[in-house]
Structure formats: C-alpha cells, structure tokens
Amino acid sequence: MPRNRIVVVDDDATLCDTLVANLRRRHSADGFTDAEKLLSEAFDTRPRSEHPDLVIVDLVLGGGGMQGLDLIKELVSRNISSEILAVSGNALPADLLRAMTLGASDWFPKPFIRFDDLMAKVQTMANTGRKRRLYRTSGRPKLDVSRLRRPVFLSYADRDKNLANIINRYLEAQEIGVWYARTTLRTGDPWPERLAEGLKEATVFVALLTDNYFESQYCIEELTQFDERAKAAPDPRPLFLPVTSELSEATLKNPTLQNIRKRYQCRDISGNQFVDGLTELGLRIKNR
C-alpha cells in the first residue's frame, strides 16, 4: 500500500514528536508546533501534487499565532484536497461543530488513550485525502461514475446545505459512500433522472429534518418515495435514518414529522448533541 502523506500541528512538542514517530511506521509524516510553519513548508513551497493527504490540527495552539480553527479556515479557503482531522483535549461541542463547519471532516479527543482507534481513523482519512489529491491532479479529471450509485442517500433542504455538507464530509471520512447532490450533479446533468437513480439504488436514507425540510416539496417527495419503497421491500429492508436539528414548535406539530416520529426513532443533532448524534449516525450506518 502506498505511504500516505500526513502533517501534524500541535504546540506540545513532545506529544507532536511521539505522534509523528508512530505515524512514520506506516506513512510519511512531519510535525510542526505552529500553524504558520506548517502552511509554509507543507503547502506554500510544494506543488499540489505533493500536498499532504491528511492534516491533523490541534484546535488550541499556544502563543499569539494562528489557532487551529484559523488554520482549518485558511486551508479550506485554498481548496486543498487534504482531509482535516481536528484534535483537542478540552474542546466544547460548539468548538467541534465550528471546526466541522469550517472544513474538518472528523475529530478525535486528547490525550490519545485509544491510540489504535486514532491510527485506524488516520488511515481511513488519509486514504480518502490521497484519492482526492490524485483525482484532482490527474490532468484530465472525469466524473467519478460510482458517485451516481452510493449506499447512502442524503436528503436535505437547500437552505441547510452547510449542515448537510458537514454530515456528508463526516460520513465519507468514515469511507461511507454518500449520494450527495452538491458533489454528484454537474452542470447540464438531467438532475431528476440522476436523483431518481440515486434514490432507487440507496440502501440507507438519511433525512436531515429541519424547518426548511418540511417547506420543500422536493424533500417531502424524496422522503415519501423512500418510505414507500422501504415498507414494500422484503427483509432486510432499506434503512431510514431521520436526524433532526433545531426544530421549531410549529414544525414539531407538522403531521408528516409526527408520523415519522411514531414509526422511526429520530436522532437530534442540535447544539450540544451534535457530536454524539453524528457519531451515532455513522456507527448505525456501519453496523447496519
């Protein structure tokens, strides 16, 4: 297996060196104690073909320089292909949500007690970043036709695309294939046909239920089609996974939502429940 390229930024030099030493057993890895030096040596002085496959970012960095969240924002603004793993020993759920909103695909707590779990996550994410880097630098990138048929269909309202993007990025960092309109459809595609194909092929339907969702005719049609298919299918039936976020009192009284909640267990990912909710969603799909 090719060695992935990984860089780490952590202001604890001892911890950074220890992590890099372990990573070098399987990968090409470098460590930095400040974000500015990482940007300079891992990105500014290298062509895109040599960019890292994974950047591990400590959210809280000492000194008066760039912080972890600032680094994530800067990397994403450059449209890098690297996956980003946020790590922290004292981050609040709001901090992790902010990291994910800015562009991190996953997180891991410090200290690294579950080291085997960390290494497994690193391997998965680095593989994803490497595939993306090779695809973007191939010279003649073509549509990845496998994206038209993925096991998970993510249904969401366009107004919730930022939150949907976080969910998609997180699931794909777990090597879970997602049919996601923003990365599947290209300009000029016959989108109704492509959407119908994706919905038909999916074995898991993730519905991001928000106030906006129930105002969208397209979302309700997607939900209804998959629900009817699931009810008519033999065992093992396709899996319907409704996740809710910031529902208003008016939406809680919506007959469609009430019917869903009578038949399916919903998982709330609002506010402080975001981290645990997203983790549970990923595990439910993997263990289906």
TORKOL-4160 file (C-alpha; in steps of 0.2 Angstrom, whole numbers, padded with zeros to 4 digits, m for minus):
288
<pt num="1" X="0000" Y="0000" Z="0000"/>
<pt num="2" X="0007" Y="0017" Z="m0005"/>
<pt num="3" X="0013" Y="0028" Z="0010"/>
<pt num="4" X="0001" Y="0042" Z="0014"/>
<pt num="5" X="0007" Y="0060" Z="0017"/>
<pt num="6" X="0002" Y="0067" Z="0034"/>
<pt num="7" X="0006" Y="0083" Z="0043"/>
<pt num="8" X="0003" Y="0087" Z="0062"/>
<pt num="9" X="0002" Y="0103" Z="0071"/>
<pt num="10" X="0002" Y="0103" Z="0090"/>
<pt num="11" X="0011" Y="0116" Z="0101"/>
<pt num="12" X="0016" Y="0101" Z="0113"/>
<pt num="13" X="0032" Y="0097" Z="0105"/>
<pt num="14" X="0034" Y="0080" Z="0115"/>
<pt num="15" X="0016" Y="0074" Z="0110"/>
<pt num="16" X="0019" Y="0080" Z="0092"/>
<pt num="17" X="0035" Y="0071" Z="0090"/>
<pt num="18" X="0028" Y="0055" Z="0098"/>
<pt num="19" X="0013" Y="0055" Z="0086"/>
<pt num="20" X="0024" Y="0058" Z="0071"/>
<pt num="21" X="0036" Y="0044" Z="0076"/>
<pt num="22" X="0021" Y="0032" Z="0077"/>
<pt num="23" X="0014" Y="0038" Z="0060"/>
<pt num="24" X="0030" Y="0036" Z="0052"/>
<pt num="25" X="0029" Y="0017" Z="0054"/>
<pt num="26" X="0016" Y="0017" Z="0040"/>
<pt num="27" X="0016" Y="0034" Z="0032"/>
<pt num="28" X="0027" Y="0049" Z="0028"/>
<pt num="29" X="0024" Y="0061" Z="0042"/>
<pt num="30" X="0030" Y="0078" Z="0048"/>
<pt num="31" X="0026" Y="0088" Z="0063"/>
<pt num="32" X="0025" Y="0106" Z="0067"/>
<pt num="33" X="0022" Y="0116" Z="0083"/>
<pt num="34" X="0014" Y="0132" Z="0074"/>
<pt num="35" X="0002" Y="0133" Z="0060"/>
<pt num="36" X="0012" Y="0146" Z="0050"/>
<pt num="37" X="0027" Y="0135" Z="0048"/>
<pt num="38" X="0015" Y="0120" Z="0043"/>
<pt num="39" X="0007" Y="0131" Z="0029"/>
<pt num="40" X="0024" Y="0137" Z="0023"/>
<pt num="41" X="0033" Y="0120" Z="0022"/>
<pt num="42" X="0019" Y="0108" Z="0018"/>
<pt num="43" X="0009" Y="0119" Z="0006"/>
<pt num="44" X="0017" Y="0135" Z="0001"/>
<pt num="45" X="0033" Y="0128" Z="m0005"/>
<pt num="46" X="0026" Y="0112" Z="m0013"/>
<pt num="47" X="0015" Y="0109" Z="m0029"/>
<pt num="48" X="m0002" Y="0102" Z="m0026"/>
<pt num="49" X="0003" Y="0085" Z="m0032"/>
<pt num="50" X="0014" Y="0084" Z="m0016"/>
<pt num="51" X="0002" Y="0091" Z="m0003"/>
<pt num="52" X="m0002" Y="0081" Z="0012"/>
<pt num="53" X="m0016" Y="0068" Z="0011"/>
<pt num="54" X="m0021" Y="0072" Z="0029"/>
<pt num="55" X="m0018" Y="0087" Z="0041"/>
<pt num="56" X="m0020" Y="0084" Z="0060"/>
<pt num="57" X="m0024" Y="0100" Z="0068"/>
<pt num="58" X="m0024" Y="0104" Z="0087"/>
<pt num="59" X="m0038" Y="0116" Z="0090"/>
<pt num="60" X="m0029" Y="0125" Z="0104"/>
<pt num="61" X="m0012" Y="0131" Z="0100"/>
<pt num="62" X="m0001" Y="0141" Z="0112"/>
<pt num="63" X="0007" Y="0158" Z="0108"/>
<pt num="64" X="m0001" Y="0173" Z="0099"/>
<pt num="65" X="0000" Y="0165" Z="0082"/>
<pt num="66" X="m0013" Y="0156" Z="0071"/>
<pt num="67" X="m0025" Y="0145" Z="0081"/>
<pt num="68" X="m0032" Y="0128" Z="0075"/>
<pt num="69" X="m0048" Y="0135" Z="0069"/>
<pt num="70" X="m0039" Y="0149" Z="0059"/>
<pt num="71" X="m0028" Y="0136" Z="0051"/>
<pt num="72" X="m0043" Y="0125" Z="0046"/>
<pt num="73" X="m0052" Y="0140" Z="0038"/>
<pt num="74" X="m0036" Y="0145" Z="0029"/>
<pt num="75" X="m0033" Y="0128" Z="0022"/>
<pt num="76" X="m0051" Y="0126" Z="0016"/>
<pt num="77" X="m0050" Y="0144" Z="0008"/>
<pt num="78" X="m0036" Y="0137" Z="m0003"/>
<pt num="79" X="m0047" Y="0122" Z="m0009"/>
<pt num="80" X="m0035" Y="0109" Z="m0004"/>
<pt num="81" X="m0038" Y="0091" Z="m0007"/>
<pt num="82" X="m0031" Y="0086" Z="0011"/>
<pt num="83" X="m0043" Y="0078" Z="0024"/>
<pt num="84" X="m0043" Y="0088" Z="0040"/>
<pt num="85" X="m0044" Y="0079" Z="0057"/>
<pt num="86" X="m0047" Y="0091" Z="0072"/>
<pt num="87" X="m0040" Y="0085" Z="0089"/>
<pt num="88" X="m0042" Y="0094" Z="0106"/>
<pt num="89" X="m0041" Y="0089" Z="0124"/>
<pt num="90" X="m0054" Y="0102" Z="0130"/>
<pt num="91" X="m0064" Y="0107" Z="0116"/>
<pt num="92" X="m0083" Y="0110" Z="0119"/>
<pt num="93" X="m0096" Y="0103" Z="0107"/>
<pt num="94" X="m0098" Y="0121" Z="0100"/>
<pt num="95" X="m0079" Y="0121" Z="0096"/>
<pt num="96" X="m0080" Y="0104" Z="0087"/>
<pt num="97" X="m0095" Y="0110" Z="0077"/>
<pt num="98" X="m0086" Y="0126" Z="0072"/>
<pt num="99" X="m0071" Y="0115" Z="0066"/>
<pt num="100" X="m0083" Y="0104" Z="0056"/>
<pt num="101" X="m0092" Y="0119" Z="0049"/>
<pt num="102" X="m0075" Y="0127" Z="0043"/>
<pt num="103" X="m0070" Y="0111" Z="0035"/>
<pt num="104" X="m0063" Y="0097" Z="0046"/>
<pt num="105" X="m0070" Y="0080" Z="0042"/>
<pt num="106" X="m0069" Y="0072" Z="0059"/>
<pt num="107" X="m0062" Y="0074" Z="0077"/>
<pt num="108" X="m0053" Y="0065" Z="0090"/>
<pt num="109" X="m0050" Y="0068" Z="0109"/>
<pt num="110" X="m0034" Y="0071" Z="0118"/>
<pt num="111" X="m0025" Y="0063" Z="0126"/>
<pt num="112" X="m0024" Y="0049" Z="0114"/>
<pt num="113" X="m0029" Y="0035" Z="0125"/>
<pt num="114" X="m0037" Y="0025" Z="0112"/>
<pt num="115" X="m0022" Y="0025" Z="0101"/>
<pt num="116" X="m0027" Y="0010" Z="0090"/>
<pt num="117" X="m0044" Y="0019" Z="0086"/>
<pt num="118" X="m0034" Y="0035" Z="0081"/>
<pt num="119" X="m0022" Y="0026" Z="0070"/>
<pt num="120" X="m0037" Y="0017" Z="0061"/>
<pt num="121" X="m0046" Y="0034" Z="0059"/>
<pt num="122" X="m0030" Y="0042" Z="0052"/>
<pt num="123" X="m0028" Y="0028" Z="0039"/>
<pt num="124" X="m0046" Y="0029" Z="0033"/>
<pt num="125" X="m0045" Y="0048" Z="0032"/>
<pt num="126" X="m0028" Y="0049" Z="0024"/>
<pt num="127" X="m0034" Y="0036" Z="0010"/>
<pt num="128" X="m0048" Y="0047" Z="0006"/>
<pt num="129" X="m0037" Y="0063" Z="0005"/>
<pt num="130" X="m0025" Y="0053" Z="m0006"/>
<pt num="131" X="m0038" Y="0048" Z="m0018"/>
<pt num="132" X="m0045" Y="0066" Z="m0019"/>
<pt num="133" X="m0027" Y="0073" Z="m0022"/>
<pt num="134" X="m0024" Y="0060" Z="m0036"/>
<pt num="135" X="m0041" Y="0064" Z="m0044"/>
<pt num="136" X="m0038" Y="0082" Z="m0044"/>
<pt num="137" X="m0020" Y="0082" Z="m0051"/>
<pt num="138" X="m0023" Y="0068" Z="m0064"/>
<pt num="139" X="m0023" Y="0081" Z="m0078"/>
<pt num="140" X="m0040" Y="0076" Z="m0085"/>
<pt num="141" X="m0052" Y="0073" Z="m0071"/>
<pt num="142" X="m0068" Y="0064" Z="m0076"/>
<pt num="143" X="m0084" Y="0062" Z="m0066"/>
<pt num="144" X="m0082" Y="0048" Z="m0054"/>
<pt num="145" X="m0097" Y="0037" Z="m0060"/>
<pt num="146" X="m0098" Y="0027" Z="m0044"/>
<pt num="147" X="m0105" Y="0043" Z="m0036"/>
<pt num="148" X="m0121" Y="0041" Z="m0045"/>
<pt num="149" X="m0124" Y="0025" Z="m0036"/>
<pt num="150" X="m0120" Y="0026" Z="m0017"/>
<pt num="151" X="m0127" Y="0016" Z="m0002"/>
<pt num="152" X="m0132" Y="0031" Z="0007"/>
<pt num="153" X="m0144" Y="0045" Z="0000"/>
<pt num="154" X="m0143" Y="0061" Z="0010"/>
<pt num="155" X="m0159" Y="0071" Z="0009"/>
<pt num="156" X="m0159" Y="0089" Z="0014"/>
<pt num="157" X="m0166" Y="0106" Z="0010"/>
<pt num="158" X="m0155" Y="0118" Z="0000"/>
<pt num="159" X="m0156" Y="0131" Z="0014"/>
<pt num="160" X="m0147" Y="0118" Z="0025"/>
<pt num="161" X="m0133" Y="0114" Z="0013"/>
<pt num="162" X="m0120" Y="0119" Z="0026"/>
<pt num="163" X="m0125" Y="0107" Z="0039"/>
<pt num="164" X="m0128" Y="0094" Z="0025"/>
<pt num="165" X="m0110" Y="0097" Z="0019"/>
<pt num="166" X="m0104" Y="0093" Z="0037"/>
<pt num="167" X="m0114" Y="0077" Z="0038"/>
<pt num="168" X="m0108" Y="0071" Z="0020"/>
<pt num="169" X="m0090" Y="0075" Z="0024"/>
<pt num="170" X="m0090" Y="0066" Z="0041"/>
<pt num="171" X="m0098" Y="0050" Z="0033"/>
<pt num="172" X="m0086" Y="0050" Z="0018"/>
<pt num="173" X="m0072" Y="0052" Z="0031"/>
<pt num="174" X="m0078" Y="0035" Z="0038"/>
<pt num="175" X="m0077" Y="0028" Z="0020"/>
<pt num="176" X="m0096" Y="0028" Z="0019"/>
<pt num="177" X="m0102" Y="0032" Z="0001"/>
<pt num="178" X="m0115" Y="0046" Z="0000"/>
<pt num="179" X="m0126" Y="0051" Z="m0014"/>
<pt num="180" X="m0125" Y="0070" Z="m0011"/>
<pt num="181" X="m0132" Y="0082" Z="m0024"/>
<pt num="182" X="m0118" Y="0095" Z="m0022"/>
<pt num="183" X="m0104" Y="0083" Z="m0026"/>
<pt num="184" X="m0114" Y="0071" Z="m0038"/>
<pt num="185" X="m0123" Y="0083" Z="m0050"/>
<pt num="186" X="m0114" Y="0093" Z="m0063"/>
<pt num="187" X="m0120" Y="0107" Z="m0074"/>
<pt num="188" X="m0131" Y="0101" Z="m0088"/>
<pt num="189" X="m0135" Y="0084" Z="m0079"/>
<pt num="190" X="m0153" Y="0078" Z="m0080"/>
<pt num="191" X="m0155" Y="0080" Z="m0062"/>
<pt num="192" X="m0172" Y="0072" Z="m0060"/>
<pt num="193" X="m0166" Y="0056" Z="m0068"/>
<pt num="194" X="m0150" Y="0056" Z="m0058"/>
<pt num="195" X="m0159" Y="0059" Z="m0042"/>
<pt num="196" X="m0171" Y="0045" Z="m0045"/>
<pt num="197" X="m0157" Y="0033" Z="m0049"/>
<pt num="198" X="m0148" Y="0038" Z="m0033"/>
<pt num="199" X="m0164" Y="0036" Z="m0023"/>
<pt num="200" X="m0168" Y="0019" Z="m0030"/>
<pt num="201" X="m0150" Y="0012" Z="m0028"/>
<pt num="202" X="m0148" Y="0018" Z="m0010"/>
<pt num="203" X="m0150" Y="0006" Z="0005"/>
<pt num="204" X="m0149" Y="0019" Z="0018"/>
<pt num="205" X="m0159" Y="0036" Z="0018"/>
<pt num="206" X="m0153" Y="0050" Z="0029"/>
<pt num="207" X="m0166" Y="0064" Z="0031"/>
<pt num="208" X="m0160" Y="0080" Z="0038"/>
<pt num="209" X="m0176" Y="0086" Z="0046"/>
<pt num="210" X="m0177" Y="0104" Z="0049"/>
<pt num="211" X="m0190" Y="0118" Z="0047"/>
<pt num="212" X="m0183" Y="0121" Z="0030"/>
<pt num="213" X="m0185" Y="0102" Z="0025"/>
<pt num="214" X="m0204" Y="0102" Z="0028"/>
<pt num="215" X="m0206" Y="0118" Z="0017"/>
<pt num="216" X="m0198" Y="0109" Z="0002"/>
<pt num="217" X="m0209" Y="0099" Z="m0009"/>
<pt num="218" X="m0194" Y="0090" Z="m0016"/>
<pt num="219" X="m0188" Y="0084" Z="0001"/>
<pt num="220" X="m0205" Y="0078" Z="0005"/>
<pt num="221" X="m0206" Y="0068" Z="m0011"/>
<pt num="222" X="m0189" Y="0060" Z="m0008"/>
<pt num="223" X="m0194" Y="0055" Z="0009"/>
<pt num="224" X="m0211" Y="0048" Z="0003"/>
<pt num="225" X="m0203" Y="0038" Z="m0011"/>
<pt num="226" X="m0190" Y="0030" Z="0000"/>
<pt num="227" X="m0203" Y="0027" Z="0014"/>
<pt num="228" X="m0215" Y="0018" Z="0002"/>
<pt num="229" X="m0200" Y="0008" Z="m0005"/>
<pt num="230" X="m0194" Y="0003" Z="0012"/>
<pt num="231" X="m0212" Y="m0003" Z="0018"/>
<pt num="232" X="m0214" Y="m0014" Z="0002"/>
<pt num="233" X="m0196" Y="m0021" Z="0002"/>
<pt num="234" X="m0193" Y="m0039" Z="0009"/>
<pt num="235" X="m0181" Y="m0040" Z="0024"/>
<pt num="236" X="m0168" Y="m0034" Z="0026"/>
<pt num="237" X="m0177" Y="m0018" Z="0022"/>
<pt num="238" X="m0168" Y="m0002" Z="0017"/>
<pt num="239" X="m0164" Y="0009" Z="0032"/>
<pt num="240" X="m0172" Y="0025" Z="0036"/>
<pt num="241" X="m0162" Y="0037" Z="0047"/>
<pt num="242" X="m0171" Y="0053" Z="0052"/>
<pt num="243" X="m0160" Y="0066" Z="0060"/>
<pt num="244" X="m0167" Y="0082" Z="0067"/>
<pt num="245" X="m0159" Y="0099" Z="0070"/>
<pt num="246" X="m0166" Y="0115" Z="0078"/>
<pt num="247" X="m0185" Y="0111" Z="0075"/>
<pt num="248" X="m0197" Y="0125" Z="0079"/>
<pt num="249" X="m0213" Y="0122" Z="0089"/>
<pt num="250" X="m0223" Y="0124" Z="0073"/>
<pt num="251" X="m0213" Y="0111" Z="0064"/>
<pt num="252" X="m0215" Y="0099" Z="0079"/>
<pt num="253" X="m0234" Y="0099" Z="0076"/>
<pt num="254" X="m0231" Y="0095" Z="0057"/>
<pt num="255" X="m0242" Y="0080" Z="0053"/>
<pt num="256" X="m0228" Y="0072" Z="0042"/>
<pt num="257" X="m0215" Y="0074" Z="0056"/>
<pt num="258" X="m0227" Y="0067" Z="0069"/>
<pt num="259" X="m0230" Y="0052" Z="0058"/>
<pt num="260" X="m0211" Y="0049" Z="0056"/>
<pt num="261" X="m0208" Y="0050" Z="0074"/>
<pt num="262" X="m0222" Y="0037" Z="0078"/>
<pt num="263" X="m0214" Y="0025" Z="0066"/>
<pt num="264" X="m0195" Y="0029" Z="0067"/>
<pt num="265" X="m0183" Y="0033" Z="0081"/>
<pt num="266" X="m0176" Y="0050" Z="0077"/>
<pt num="267" X="m0159" Y="0057" Z="0082"/>
<pt num="268" X="m0157" Y="0075" Z="0087"/>
<pt num="269" X="m0140" Y="0083" Z="0082"/>
<pt num="270" X="m0145" Y="0101" Z="0088"/>
<pt num="271" X="m0132" Y="0111" Z="0098"/>
<pt num="272" X="m0123" Y="0101" Z="0112"/>
<pt num="273" X="m0130" Y="0084" Z="0104"/>
<pt num="274" X="m0121" Y="0087" Z="0088"/>
<pt num="275" X="m0105" Y="0077" Z="0092"/>
<pt num="276" X="m0114" Y="0062" Z="0099"/>
<pt num="277" X="m0128" Y="0062" Z="0086"/>
<pt num="278" X="m0116" Y="0062" Z="0072"/>
<pt num="279" X="m0105" Y="0049" Z="0079"/>
<pt num="280" X="m0121" Y="0038" Z="0082"/>
<pt num="281" X="m0127" Y="0041" Z="0064"/>
<pt num="282" X="m0110" Y="0035" Z="0057"/>
<pt num="283" X="m0110" Y="0019" Z="0068"/>
<pt num="284" X="m0128" Y="0015" Z="0064"/>
<pt num="285" X="m0124" Y="0015" Z="0046"/>
<pt num="286" X="m0108" Y="0005" Z="0048"/>
<pt num="287" X="m0116" Y="m0008" Z="0059"/>
<pt num="288" X="m0132" Y="m0010" Z="0049"/>
